[in-house]
Amino acid sequence: LNSNVSFIDRLKNVSSAINAALVSRHRLIISTSNPSKPEMKKLIDWTLGIKPGDFTIDEELIYSTIQLLPQQADSPLLFSFVRQNPSFQSLKKNYMQNLGILLSLATLLAIFTAWGLQKRILKALKMLTDYAQTVASGERETNFIPGQVREFNQLGLMLEDMVAKLDENSVYISKLFSSAKAPIINCDTTGVILDMNPAAASLIGIDDSKVWSETLNTYFPSRFNRTISDALHQVTIGNLTPVLELPVHLKNGEEKYFIWTFSPVRMESKDEADFILLQGLDVDESKKA
């Protein structure tokens, strides 16, 4: 038995086999591993059903058999062994190498694509942001320049349309304000004048561009300072619209009476007013009558 073990081990090494067995008269003499193992059992079952010299290729394995001592035809000794298919291994190796190369290329392509896409998005976002900042600073003559990202282009064009509509509304409101025949004064909640229409400026006798930082007390008689202060306070903290009969200092030094409506203007939905609009109605002739 020891001699057989040594003999089959040498045959296994020479043939570069994974498993090997000696079979005679359809009986197993000895094998290189436990016959009950699935790999070994598969080799033995295959050997018992073939003739000397047969071979079988099973995916990555090759099953072969060689007849030893062929002169003993009455009890032939068969050496069966299984080894790896070199062609399959080479194909597998090449496949793994190619797969590794493809995966590396795919990774590089994904990184490059992500980098390029990120660069395009950041560039388009910067163009959109620059345009928004330009519009916010008060420049209306500039136009949005489309980039390479369609979604940002759509946002830019929408923003451009919004700016155009805001400009139209602004021009419309400005024309209403400037063309009104009645005097209109715009001031903050403390009475500092922010703007007035040409009718009010002409009435007082000043250039409407020189009203900044002046207060209402400058153009109304000082005896009504407390009345104007109380009206401003009521408009600021409440939802009131005081209506006061107040005279205005004319450019010739005389006084002319108007009924002034103090209207609160809120830019956001909150209780306190952001600024106050004074609209005057000439009642001087009626008062004299």
PAROFI-222395 format. One record per residue (C-alpha): chain; residue number from 0; x, y, z. Coordinates in pm, whole numbers. Layout:
BEGIN
<site><unit>A</unit><pos>NUM</pos><u>X</u><v>Y</v><w>Z</w></site>
...
This chain:
BEGIN
<site><unit>A</unit><pos>0</pos><u>0</u><v>0</v><w>0</w></site>
<site><unit>A</unit><pos>1</pos><u>281</u><v>240</v><w>83</w></site>
<site><unit>A</unit><pos>2</pos><u>442</u><v>159</v><w>-247</w></site>
<site><unit>A</unit><pos>3</pos><u>118</u><v>235</v><w>-432</w></site>
<site><unit>A</unit><pos>4</pos><u>84</u><v>570</v><w>-246</w></site>
<site><unit>A</unit><pos>5</pos><u>435</u><v>672</v><w>-341</w></site>
<site><unit>A</unit><pos>6</pos><u>380</u><v>558</v><w>-699</w></site>
<site><unit>A</unit><pos>7</pos><u>53</u><v>748</v><w>-753</w></site>
<site><unit>A</unit><pos>8</pos><u>195</u><v>1061</v><w>-589</w></site>
<site><unit>A</unit><pos>9</pos><u>486</u><v>1057</v><w>-835</w></site>
<site><unit>A</unit><pos>10</pos><u>244</u><v>1009</v><w>-1125</w></site>
<site><unit>A</unit><pos>11</pos><u>31</u><v>1296</v><w>-996</w></site>
<site><unit>A</unit><pos>12</pos><u>331</u><v>1529</v><w>-978</w></site>
<site><unit>A</unit><pos>13</pos><u>456</u><v>1433</v><w>-1325</w></site>
<site><unit>A</unit><pos>14</pos><u>113</u><v>1485</v><w>-1483</w></site>
<site><unit>A</unit><pos>15</pos><u>48</u><v>1810</v><w>-1293</w></site>
<site><unit>A</unit><pos>16</pos><u>-282</u><v>1661</v><w>-1178</w></site>
<site><unit>A</unit><pos>17</pos><u>-519</u><v>1790</v><w>-915</w></site>
<site><unit>A</unit><pos>18</pos><u>-655</u><v>1445</v><w>-827</w></site>
<site><unit>A</unit><pos>19</pos><u>-551</u><v>1099</v><w>-944</w></site>
<site><unit>A</unit><pos>20</pos><u>-651</u><v>736</v><w>-898</w></site>
<site><unit>A</unit><pos>21</pos><u>-538</u><v>381</v><w>-989</w></site>
<site><unit>A</unit><pos>22</pos><u>-815</u><v>153</v><w>-1110</w></site>
<site><unit>A</unit><pos>23</pos><u>-801</u><v>-212</v><w>-1210</w></site>
<site><unit>A</unit><pos>24</pos><u>-1089</u><v>-431</v><w>-1324</w></site>
<site><unit>A</unit><pos>25</pos><u>-1338</u><v>-154</v><w>-1244</w></site>
<site><unit>A</unit><pos>26</pos><u>-1220</u><v>-138</v><w>-886</w></site>
<site><unit>A</unit><pos>27</pos><u>-1039</u><v>145</v><w>-714</w></site>
<site><unit>A</unit><pos>28</pos><u>-698</u><v>46</v><w>-592</w></site>
<site><unit>A</unit><pos>29</pos><u>-586</u><v>378</v><w>-441</w></site>
<site><unit>A</unit><pos>30</pos><u>-652</u><v>751</v><w>-486</w></site>
<site><unit>A</unit><pos>31</pos><u>-465</u><v>1067</v><w>-394</w></site>
<site><unit>A</unit><pos>32</pos><u>-747</u><v>1188</v><w>-168</w></site>
<site><unit>A</unit><pos>33</pos><u>-1051</u><v>1055</v><w>13</w></site>
<site><unit>A</unit><pos>34</pos><u>-1272</u><v>872</v><w>-243</w></site>
<site><unit>A</unit><pos>35</pos><u>-1587</u><v>1010</v><w>-79</w></site>
<site><unit>A</unit><pos>36</pos><u>-1499</u><v>1369</v><w>-161</w></site>
<site><unit>A</unit><pos>37</pos><u>-1715</u><v>1508</v><w>-445</w></site>
<site><unit>A</unit><pos>38</pos><u>-1417</u><v>1591</v><w>-671</w></site>
<site><unit>A</unit><pos>39</pos><u>-1255</u><v>1253</v><w>-620</w></site>
<site><unit>A</unit><pos>40</pos><u>-1580</u><v>1061</v><w>-649</w></site>
<site><unit>A</unit><pos>41</pos><u>-1654</u><v>1238</v><w>-981</w></site>
<site><unit>A</unit><pos>42</pos><u>-1313</u><v>1126</v><w>-1118</w></site>
<site><unit>A</unit><pos>43</pos><u>-1364</u><v>765</v><w>-1003</w></site>
<site><unit>A</unit><pos>44</pos><u>-1716</u><v>743</v><w>-1147</w></site>
<site><unit>A</unit><pos>45</pos><u>-1589</u><v>881</v><w>-1477</w></site>
<site><unit>A</unit><pos>46</pos><u>-1301</u><v>629</v><w>-1485</w></site>
<site><unit>A</unit><pos>47</pos><u>-1528</u><v>331</v><w>-1423</w></site>
<site><unit>A</unit><pos>48</pos><u>-1737</u><v>419</v><w>-1729</w></site>
<site><unit>A</unit><pos>49</pos><u>-1469</u><v>479</v><w>-1998</w></site>
<site><unit>A</unit><pos>50</pos><u>-1206</u><v>291</v><w>-2195</w></site>
<site><unit>A</unit><pos>51</pos><u>-826</u><v>337</v><w>-2166</w></site>
<site><unit>A</unit><pos>52</pos><u>-706</u><v>647</v><w>-2349</w></site>
<site><unit>A</unit><pos>53</pos><u>-1034</u><v>837</v><w>-2325</w></site>
<site><unit>A</unit><pos>54</pos><u>-1046</u><v>1198</v><w>-2205</w></site>
<site><unit>A</unit><pos>55</pos><u>-1317</u><v>1455</v><w>-2129</w></site>
<site><unit>A</unit><pos>56</pos><u>-1304</u><v>1833</v><w>-2108</w></site>
<site><unit>A</unit><pos>57</pos><u>-1537</u><v>1967</v><w>-1841</w></site>
<site><unit>A</unit><pos>58</pos><u>-1520</u><v>2348</v><w>-1848</w></site>
<site><unit>A</unit><pos>59</pos><u>-1193</u><v>2431</v><w>-1673</w></site>
<site><unit>A</unit><pos>60</pos><u>-1093</u><v>2066</v><w>-1603</w></site>
<site><unit>A</unit><pos>61</pos><u>-960</u><v>1786</v><w>-1824</w></site>
<site><unit>A</unit><pos>62</pos><u>-1027</u><v>1421</v><w>-1726</w></site>
<site><unit>A</unit><pos>63</pos><u>-769</u><v>1178</v><w>-1871</w></site>
<site><unit>A</unit><pos>64</pos><u>-678</u><v>812</v><w>-1839</w></site>
<site><unit>A</unit><pos>65</pos><u>-363</u><v>615</v><w>-1930</w></site>
<site><unit>A</unit><pos>66</pos><u>-327</u><v>234</v><w>-1932</w></site>
<site><unit>A</unit><pos>67</pos><u>-19</u><v>118</v><w>-1742</w></site>
<site><unit>A</unit><pos>68</pos><u>144</u><v>-218</v><w>-1813</w></site>
<site><unit>A</unit><pos>69</pos><u>-49</u><v>-262</v><w>-2143</w></site>
<site><unit>A</unit><pos>70</pos><u>94</u><v>-617</v><w>-2183</w></site>
<site><unit>A</unit><pos>71</pos><u>-129</u><v>-732</v><w>-1901</w></site>
<site><unit>A</unit><pos>72</pos><u>-445</u><v>-723</v><w>-2102</w></site>
<site><unit>A</unit><pos>73</pos><u>-629</u><v>-951</v><w>-1863</w></site>
<site><unit>A</unit><pos>74</pos><u>-603</u><v>-703</v><w>-1575</w></site>
<site><unit>A</unit><pos>75</pos><u>-521</u><v>-357</v><w>-1717</w></site>
<site><unit>A</unit><pos>76</pos><u>-406</u><v>-95</v><w>-1470</w></site>
<site><unit>A</unit><pos>77</pos><u>-555</u><v>246</v><w>-1542</w></site>
<site><unit>A</unit><pos>78</pos><u>-414</u><v>574</v><w>-1417</w></site>
<site><unit>A</unit><pos>79</pos><u>-689</u><v>840</v><w>-1418</w></site>
<site><unit>A</unit><pos>80</pos><u>-627</u><v>1199</v><w>-1331</w></site>
<site><unit>A</unit><pos>81</pos><u>-785</u><v>1542</v><w>-1357</w></site>
<site><unit>A</unit><pos>82</pos><u>-597</u><v>1866</v><w>-1417</w></site>
<site><unit>A</unit><pos>83</pos><u>-682</u><v>2221</v><w>-1505</w></site>
<site><unit>A</unit><pos>84</pos><u>-754</u><v>2312</v><w>-1864</w></site>
<site><unit>A</unit><pos>85</pos><u>-462</u><v>2541</v><w>-1963</w></site>
<site><unit>A</unit><pos>86</pos><u>-662</u><v>2697</v><w>-2245</w></site>
<site><unit>A</unit><pos>87</pos><u>-947</u><v>2776</v><w>-2011</w></site>
<site><unit>A</unit><pos>88</pos><u>-709</u><v>2917</v><w>-1752</w></site>
<site><unit>A</unit><pos>89</pos><u>-541</u><v>3132</v><w>-2013</w></site>
<site><unit>A</unit><pos>90</pos><u>-880</u><v>3249</v><w>-2135</w></site>
<site><unit>A</unit><pos>91</pos><u>-988</u><v>3317</v><w>-1780</w></site>
<site><unit>A</unit><pos>92</pos><u>-668</u><v>3507</v><w>-1708</w></site>
<site><unit>A</unit><pos>93</pos><u>-708</u><v>3716</v><w>-2023</w></site>
<site><unit>A</unit><pos>94</pos><u>-1072</u><v>3775</v><w>-1939</w></site>
<site><unit>A</unit><pos>95</pos><u>-984</u><v>3894</v><w>-1589</w></site>
<site><unit>A</unit><pos>96</pos><u>-710</u><v>4117</v><w>-1726</w></site>
<site><unit>A</unit><pos>97</pos><u>-945</u><v>4263</v><w>-1987</w></site>
<site><unit>A</unit><pos>98</pos><u>-1215</u><v>4302</v><w>-1726</w></site>
<site><unit>A</unit><pos>99</pos><u>-972</u><v>4486</v><w>-1501</w></site>
<site><unit>A</unit><pos>100</pos><u>-871</u><v>4714</v><w>-1787</w></site>
<site><unit>A</unit><pos>101</pos><u>-1235</u><v>4782</v><w>-1874</w></site>
<site><unit>A</unit><pos>102</pos><u>-1321</u><v>4855</v><w>-1513</w></site>
<site><unit>A</unit><pos>103</pos><u>-1024</u><v>5091</v><w>-1486</w></site>
<site><unit>A</unit><pos>104</pos><u>-1126</u><v>5269</v><w>-1806</w></site>
<site><unit>A</unit><pos>105</pos><u>-1487</u><v>5288</v><w>-1687</w></site>
<site><unit>A</unit><pos>106</pos><u>-1372</u><v>5437</v><w>-1355</w></site>
<site><unit>A</unit><pos>107</pos><u>-1153</u><v>5694</v><w>-1528</w></site>
<site><unit>A</unit><pos>108</pos><u>-1435</u><v>5776</v><w>-1770</w></site>
<site><unit>A</unit><pos>109</pos><u>-1678</u><v>5820</v><w>-1481</w></site>
<site><unit>A</unit><pos>110</pos><u>-1434</u><v>6046</v><w>-1297</w></site>
<site><unit>A</unit><pos>111</pos><u>-1364</u><v>6250</v><w>-1609</w></site>
<site><unit>A</unit><pos>112</pos><u>-1735</u><v>6276</v><w>-1690</w></site>
<site><unit>A</unit><pos>113</pos><u>-1819</u><v>6381</v><w>-1334</w></site>
<site><unit>A</unit><pos>114</pos><u>-1539</u><v>6637</v><w>-1339</w></site>
<site><unit>A</unit><pos>115</pos><u>-1652</u><v>6775</v><w>-1675</w></site>
<site><unit>A</unit><pos>116</pos><u>-2016</u><v>6782</v><w>-1568</w></site>
<site><unit>A</unit><pos>117</pos><u>-1928</u><v>6949</v><w>-1240</w></site>
<site><unit>A</unit><pos>118</pos><u>-1721</u><v>7209</v><w>-1424</w></site>
<site><unit>A</unit><pos>119</pos><u>-2006</u><v>7280</v><w>-1667</w></site>
<site><unit>A</unit><pos>120</pos><u>-2259</u><v>7305</v><w>-1382</w></site>
<site><unit>A</unit><pos>121</pos><u>-2037</u><v>7535</v><w>-1176</w></site>
<site><unit>A</unit><pos>122</pos><u>-1970</u><v>7756</v><w>-1478</w></site>
<site><unit>A</unit><pos>123</pos><u>-2340</u><v>7776</v><w>-1564</w></site>
<site><unit>A</unit><pos>124</pos><u>-2429</u><v>7842</v><w>-1200</w></site>
<site><unit>A</unit><pos>125</pos><u>-2170</u><v>8122</v><w>-1182</w></site>
<site><unit>A</unit><pos>126</pos><u>-2311</u><v>8282</v><w>-1497</w></site>
<site><unit>A</unit><pos>127</pos><u>-2662</u><v>8267</v><w>-1351</w></site>
<site><unit>A</unit><pos>128</pos><u>-2544</u><v>8405</v><w>-1016</w></site>
<site><unit>A</unit><pos>129</pos><u>-2348</u><v>8686</v><w>-1181</w></site>
<site><unit>A</unit><pos>130</pos><u>-2654</u><v>8786</v><w>-1380</w></site>
<site><unit>A</unit><pos>131</pos><u>-2873</u><v>8781</v><w>-1067</w></site>
<site><unit>A</unit><pos>132</pos><u>-2620</u><v>8994</v><w>-877</w></site>
<site><unit>A</unit><pos>133</pos><u>-2599</u><v>9240</v><w>-1167</w></site>
<site><unit>A</unit><pos>134</pos><u>-2977</u><v>9276</v><w>-1175</w></site>
<site><unit>A</unit><pos>135</pos><u>-2993</u><v>9308</v><w>-796</w></site>
<site><unit>A</unit><pos>136</pos><u>-2737</u><v>9592</v><w>-809</w></site>
<site><unit>A</unit><pos>137</pos><u>-2975</u><v>9792</v><w>-1027</w></site>
<site><unit>A</unit><pos>138</pos><u>-2832</u><v>9737</v><w>-1375</w></site>
<site><unit>A</unit><pos>139</pos><u>-3120</u><v>9654</v><w>-1607</w></site>
<site><unit>A</unit><pos>140</pos><u>-2950</u><v>9683</v><w>-1945</w></site>
<site><unit>A</unit><pos>141</pos><u>-2758</u><v>9356</v><w>-1915</w></site>
<site><unit>A</unit><pos>142</pos><u>-2890</u><v>9029</v><w>-2062</w></site>
<site><unit>A</unit><pos>143</pos><u>-2848</u><v>8671</v><w>-1947</w></site>
<site><unit>A</unit><pos>144</pos><u>-2585</u><v>8479</v><w>-2147</w></site>
<site><unit>A</unit><pos>145</pos><u>-2688</u><v>8112</v><w>-2192</w></site>
<site><unit>A</unit><pos>146</pos><u>-2437</u><v>7841</v><w>-2101</w></site>
<site><unit>A</unit><pos>147</pos><u>-2412</u><v>7469</v><w>-2171</w></site>
<site><unit>A</unit><pos>148</pos><u>-2658</u><v>7346</v><w>-1905</w></site>
<site><unit>A</unit><pos>149</pos><u>-3014</u><v>7360</v><w>-2036</w></site>
<site><unit>A</unit><pos>150</pos><u>-3182</u><v>7372</v><w>-1695</w></site>
<site><unit>A</unit><pos>151</pos><u>-2977</u><v>7675</v><w>-1588</w></site>
<site><unit>A</unit><pos>152</pos><u>-3050</u><v>7841</v><w>-1923</w></site>
<site><unit>A</unit><pos>153</pos><u>-3421</u><v>7799</v><w>-1856</w></site>
<site><unit>A</unit><pos>154</pos><u>-3380</u><v>7953</v><w>-1510</w></site>
<site><unit>A</unit><pos>155</pos><u>-3180</u><v>8240</v><w>-1657</w></site>
<site><unit>A</unit><pos>156</pos><u>-3444</u><v>8311</v><w>-1922</w></site>
<site><unit>A</unit><pos>157</pos><u>-3719</u><v>8295</v><w>-1658</w></site>
<site><unit>A</unit><pos>158</pos><u>-3523</u><v>8540</v><w>-1444</w></site>
<site><unit>A</unit><pos>159</pos><u>-3476</u><v>8766</v><w>-1745</w></site>
<site><unit>A</unit><pos>160</pos><u>-3852</u><v>8762</v><w>-1810</w></site>
<site><unit>A</unit><pos>161</pos><u>-3919</u><v>8842</v><w>-1443</w></site>
<site><unit>A</unit><pos>162</pos><u>-3678</u><v>9135</v><w>-1456</w></site>
<site><unit>A</unit><pos>163</pos><u>-3845</u><v>9264</v><w>-1774</w></site>
<site><unit>A</unit><pos>164</pos><u>-4189</u><v>9244</v><w>-1611</w></site>
<site><unit>A</unit><pos>165</pos><u>-4060</u><v>9413</v><w>-1296</w></site>
<site><unit>A</unit><pos>166</pos><u>-3912</u><v>9689</v><w>-1510</w></site>
<site><unit>A</unit><pos>167</pos><u>-4245</u><v>9731</v><w>-1689</w></site>
<site><unit>A</unit><pos>168</pos><u>-4429</u><v>9751</v><w>-1356</w></site>
<site><unit>A</unit><pos>169</pos><u>-4167</u><v>9989</v><w>-1219</w></site>
<site><unit>A</unit><pos>170</pos><u>-4200</u><v>10217</v><w>-1521</w></site>
<site><unit>A</unit><pos>171</pos><u>-4579</u><v>10201</v><w>-1495</w></site>
<site><unit>A</unit><pos>172</pos><u>-4577</u><v>10290</v><w>-1124</w></site>
<site><unit>A</unit><pos>173</pos><u>-4318</u><v>10562</v><w>-1183</w></site>
<site><unit>A</unit><pos>174</pos><u>-4534</u><v>10719</v><w>-1454</w></site>
<site><unit>A</unit><pos>175</pos><u>-4841</u><v>10709</v><w>-1231</w></site>
<site><unit>A</unit><pos>176</pos><u>-4643</u><v>10868</v><w>-949</w></site>
<site><unit>A</unit><pos>177</pos><u>-4487</u><v>11142</v><w>-1164</w></site>
<site><unit>A</unit><pos>178</pos><u>-4794</u><v>11223</v><w>-1373</w></site>
<site><unit>A</unit><pos>179</pos><u>-5036</u><v>11257</v><w>-1081</w></site>
<site><unit>A</unit><pos>180</pos><u>-5172</u><v>11610</v><w>-1052</w></site>
<site><unit>A</unit><pos>181</pos><u>-5218</u><v>11583</v><w>-678</w></site>
<site><unit>A</unit><pos>182</pos><u>-4908</u><v>11624</v><w>-457</w></site>
<site><unit>A</unit><pos>183</pos><u>-4765</u><v>11293</v><w>-329</w></site>
<site><unit>A</unit><pos>184</pos><u>-4488</u><v>11271</v><w>-69</w></site>
<site><unit>A</unit><pos>185</pos><u>-4310</u><v>10947</v><w>29</w></site>
<site><unit>A</unit><pos>186</pos><u>-4137</u><v>10940</v><w>370</w></site>
<site><unit>A</unit><pos>187</pos><u>-4009</u><v>10686</v><w>620</w></site>
<site><unit>A</unit><pos>188</pos><u>-4174</u><v>10618</v><w>956</w></site>
<site><unit>A</unit><pos>189</pos><u>-3982</u><v>10902</v><w>1124</w></site>
<site><unit>A</unit><pos>190</pos><u>-4092</u><v>11162</v><w>868</w></site>
<site><unit>A</unit><pos>191</pos><u>-3772</u><v>11179</v><w>663</w></site>
<site><unit>A</unit><pos>192</pos><u>-3875</u><v>11244</v><w>301</w></site>
<site><unit>A</unit><pos>193</pos><u>-3764</u><v>10975</v><w>53</w></site>
<site><unit>A</unit><pos>194</pos><u>-3930</u><v>11108</v><w>-260</w></site>
<site><unit>A</unit><pos>195</pos><u>-4205</u><v>11334</v><w>-391</w></site>
<site><unit>A</unit><pos>196</pos><u>-4375</u><v>11368</v><w>-726</w></site>
<site><unit>A</unit><pos>197</pos><u>-4331</u><v>11674</v><w>-953</w></site>
<site><unit>A</unit><pos>198</pos><u>-4668</u><v>11815</v><w>-841</w></site>
<site><unit>A</unit><pos>199</pos><u>-4554</u><v>11827</v><w>-477</w></site>
<site><unit>A</unit><pos>200</pos><u>-4210</u><v>11966</v><w>-568</w></site>
<site><unit>A</unit><pos>201</pos><u>-4365</u><v>12237</v><w>-787</w></site>
<site><unit>A</unit><pos>202</pos><u>-4608</u><v>12327</v><w>-510</w></site>
<site><unit>A</unit><pos>203</pos><u>-4329</u><v>12375</v><w>-258</w></site>
<site><unit>A</unit><pos>204</pos><u>-4102</u><v>12536</v><w>-514</w></site>
<site><unit>A</unit><pos>205</pos><u>-3800</u><v>12301</v><w>-508</w></site>
<site><unit>A</unit><pos>206</pos><u>-3634</u><v>12050</v><w>-735</w></site>
<site><unit>A</unit><pos>207</pos><u>-3772</u><v>11702</v><w>-652</w></site>
<site><unit>A</unit><pos>208</pos><u>-3417</u><v>11565</v><w>-664</w></site>
<site><unit>A</unit><pos>209</pos><u>-3318</u><v>11778</v><w>-360</w></site>
<site><unit>A</unit><pos>210</pos><u>-3562</u><v>11641</v><w>-105</w></site>
<site><unit>A</unit><pos>211</pos><u>-3341</u><v>11369</v><w>39</w></site>
<site><unit>A</unit><pos>212</pos><u>-3292</u><v>11383</v><w>417</w></site>
<site><unit>A</unit><pos>213</pos><u>-3543</u><v>11668</v><w>454</w></site>
<site><unit>A</unit><pos>214</pos><u>-3830</u><v>11606</v><w>697</w></site>
<site><unit>A</unit><pos>215</pos><u>-4201</u><v>11679</v><w>675</w></site>
<site><unit>A</unit><pos>216</pos><u>-4157</u><v>11954</v><w>932</w></site>
<site><unit>A</unit><pos>217</pos><u>-3952</u><v>12147</v><w>674</w></site>
<site><unit>A</unit><pos>218</pos><u>-4254</u><v>12197</v><w>449</w></site>
<site><unit>A</unit><pos>219</pos><u>-4536</u><v>12213</v><w>703</w></site>
<site><unit>A</unit><pos>220</pos><u>-4584</u><v>12493</v><w>959</w></site>
<site><unit>A</unit><pos>221</pos><u>-4413</u><v>12424</v><w>1292</w></site>
<site><unit>A</unit><pos>222</pos><u>-4741</u><v>12450</v><w>1484</w></site>
<site><unit>A</unit><pos>223</pos><u>-4842</u><v>12116</v><w>1329</w></site>
<site><unit>A</unit><pos>224</pos><u>-4522</u><v>11929</v><w>1424</w></site>
<site><unit>A</unit><pos>225</pos><u>-4691</u><v>11741</v><w>1709</w></site>
<site><unit>A</unit><pos>226</pos><u>-4992</u><v>11655</v><w>1492</w></site>
<site><unit>A</unit><pos>227</pos><u>-4770</u><v>11513</v><w>1217</w></site>
<site><unit>A</unit><pos>228</pos><u>-4560</u><v>11316</v><w>1470</w></site>
<site><unit>A</unit><pos>229</pos><u>-4874</u><v>11158</v><w>1621</w></site>
<site><unit>A</unit><pos>230</pos><u>-5004</u><v>11066</v><w>1276</w></site>
<site><unit>A</unit><pos>231</pos><u>-4675</u><v>10901</v><w>1181</w></site>
<site><unit>A</unit><pos>232</pos><u>-4679</u><v>10703</v><w>1506</w></site>
<site><unit>A</unit><pos>233</pos><u>-5036</u><v>10584</v><w>1448</w></site>
<site><unit>A</unit><pos>234</pos><u>-4955</u><v>10469</v><w>1095</w></site>
<site><unit>A</unit><pos>235</pos><u>-4635</u><v>10291</v><w>1200</w></site>
<site><unit>A</unit><pos>236</pos><u>-4765</u><v>10079</v><w>1488</w></site>
<site><unit>A</unit><pos>237</pos><u>-5128</u><v>10035</v><w>1383</w></site>
<site><unit>A</unit><pos>238</pos><u>-5345</u><v>9973</v><w>1084</w></site>
<site><unit>A</unit><pos>239</pos><u>-5471</u><v>10331</v><w>1071</w></site>
<site><unit>A</unit><pos>240</pos><u>-5483</u><v>10578</v><w>784</w></site>
<site><unit>A</unit><pos>241</pos><u>-5502</u><v>10926</v><w>941</w></site>
<site><unit>A</unit><pos>242</pos><u>-5656</u><v>11206</v><w>735</w></site>
<site><unit>A</unit><pos>243</pos><u>-5538</u><v>11553</v><w>837</w></site>
<site><unit>A</unit><pos>244</pos><u>-5606</u><v>11902</v><w>710</w></site>
<site><unit>A</unit><pos>245</pos><u>-5264</u><v>12067</v><w>699</w></site>
<site><unit>A</unit><pos>246</pos><u>-5132</u><v>12374</v><w>520</w></site>
<site><unit>A</unit><pos>247</pos><u>-4815</u><v>12369</v><w>314</w></site>
<site><unit>A</unit><pos>248</pos><u>-4552</u><v>12642</v><w>287</w></site>
<site><unit>A</unit><pos>249</pos><u>-4571</u><v>12765</v><w>-73</w></site>
<site><unit>A</unit><pos>250</pos><u>-4270</u><v>12897</v><w>-262</w></site>
<site><unit>A</unit><pos>251</pos><u>-4410</u><v>13252</v><w>-233</w></site>
<site><unit>A</unit><pos>252</pos><u>-4426</u><v>13222</v><w>146</w></site>
<site><unit>A</unit><pos>253</pos><u>-4801</u><v>13176</v><w>168</w></site>
<site><unit>A</unit><pos>254</pos><u>-4984</u><v>12874</v><w>307</w></site>
<site><unit>A</unit><pos>255</pos><u>-5219</u><v>12653</v><w>113</w></site>
<site><unit>A</unit><pos>256</pos><u>-5446</u><v>12398</v><w>276</w></site>
<site><unit>A</unit><pos>257</pos><u>-5463</u><v>12033</v><w>171</w></site>
<site><unit>A</unit><pos>258</pos><u>-5628</u><v>11727</v><w>316</w></site>
<site><unit>A</unit><pos>259</pos><u>-5346</u><v>11475</v><w>356</w></site>
<site><unit>A</unit><pos>260</pos><u>-5401</u><v>11098</v><w>372</w></site>
<site><unit>A</unit><pos>261</pos><u>-5122</u><v>10912</v><w>557</w></site>
<site><unit>A</unit><pos>262</pos><u>-5118</u><v>10564</v><w>398</w></site>
<site><unit>A</unit><pos>263</pos><u>-4891</u><v>10287</v><w>540</w></site>
<site><unit>A</unit><pos>264</pos><u>-4693</u><v>10084</v><w>286</w></site>
<site><unit>A</unit><pos>265</pos><u>-4564</u><v>9741</v><w>387</w></site>
<site><unit>A</unit><pos>266</pos><u>-4310</u><v>9556</v><w>173</w></site>
<site><unit>A</unit><pos>267</pos><u>-4370</u><v>9234</v><w>367</w></site>
<site><unit>A</unit><pos>268</pos><u>-4659</u><v>9085</v><w>560</w></site>
<site><unit>A</unit><pos>269</pos><u>-4591</u><v>9242</v><w>899</w></site>
<site><unit>A</unit><pos>270</pos><u>-4764</u><v>9483</v><w>1134</w></site>
<site><unit>A</unit><pos>271</pos><u>-4530</u><v>9781</v><w>1109</w></site>
<site><unit>A</unit><pos>272</pos><u>-4511</u><v>9995</v><w>795</w></site>
<site><unit>A</unit><pos>273</pos><u>-4188</u><v>10027</v><w>596</w></site>
<site><unit>A</unit><pos>274</pos><u>-4268</u><v>10376</v><w>469</w></site>
<site><unit>A</unit><pos>275</pos><u>-4562</u><v>10617</v><w>449</w></site>
<site><unit>A</unit><pos>276</pos><u>-4728</u><v>10776</v><w>148</w></site>
<site><unit>A</unit><pos>277</pos><u>-4889</u><v>11120</v><w>188</w></site>
<site><unit>A</unit><pos>278</pos><u>-5148</u><v>11213</v><w>-74</w></site>
<site><unit>A</unit><pos>279</pos><u>-5280</u><v>11568</v><w>-78</w></site>
<site><unit>A</unit><pos>280</pos><u>-5620</u><v>11699</v><w>-185</w></site>
<site><unit>A</unit><pos>281</pos><u>-5642</u><v>12075</v><w>-248</w></site>
<site><unit>A</unit><pos>282</pos><u>-5916</u><v>12223</v><w>-24</w></site>
<site><unit>A</unit><pos>283</pos><u>-5781</u><v>12578</v><w>-7</w></site>
<site><unit>A</unit><pos>284</pos><u>-6058</u><v>12734</v><w>-220</w></site>
<site><unit>A</unit><pos>285</pos><u>-6324</u><v>12543</v><w>-29</w></site>
<site><unit>A</unit><pos>286</pos><u>-6177</u><v>12648</v><w>307</w></site>
<site><unit>A</unit><pos>287</pos><u>-6167</u><v>13013</v><w>197</w></site>
<site><unit>A</unit><pos>288</pos><u>-6524</u><v>12988</v><w>76</w></site>
